[in-house]
Amino acid sequence: MLSKCANPACTARFRYLREGRIFNVPTPGESADNPFSTRVLHYWLCDSCKQTLKVVLVDGEIRVCPAHRELPAPAKAREAAQAKPGAAA
């Protein structure tokens, strides 16, 4: 049952489906009869946490990770940041 935000650092309580975001995470099933079976676990992130986080399965463990990676700076911006004013090239 969903009762609170999946972010361990957050104390927001689950009340309505319209608030936050539900993550349906497929995990390997534990059925010996069908090795290809999967089950879906449900996790909820509150409105605040869903802006920057996501719920993922990593190495068999559920983790709350940043939703977006930082984009690399464009080459010209990197070169300008590395160049020092007045320095000879």
Secondary structure, 3 states (H helix, E strand, C coil): CCCECCCCCCCCECCCCCCCEEEEEEEECCCCCCCCCEEEEEEEECHHHHCCEEEEEECCEEEEEECCCCCCCCHHHHHHHHCCCCCCC
